[in-house]
């Protein structure tokens, strides 16, 4: 399975999923160790998840994957699920520990960031 981790520094798990352009992409199964397959940097010419706010059709390189992040809003998590992306929001910052937690079903999770009454995220 493909697991992508939001990582502004290509070392640790960070947040701000909607505007993220840097991801660590791993392949892993229950029977194999995770293997880093790509340090993905989405070019400025391609949309972020935030840019695809009202667009479920335009492809994103992480469609149909597991996404691990430090922060994501309520609406974003729901929109990503329509793209076949399962989102785990976690306080864990170590990529391999987070992947191990997902594989074993014991990753520490956080709630999505709530929206304000005007529909924007509280963290924006």
DASULBEL-V791535 format. One record per helix or strand of 3 or more residues. SS is the DSSP state (a for helix, b for strand). FROM is the first residue (numbers start at 0). TO is the last residue. If there is no record, write none. Layout:
ss-><SS:SS>
from-><FROM:FROM>
to-><TO:TO>
This chain:
ss-><b:a:b:b:b:a:b:a>
from-><1:16:21:31:65:73:85:94>
to-><5:18:28:40:68:81:88:103>
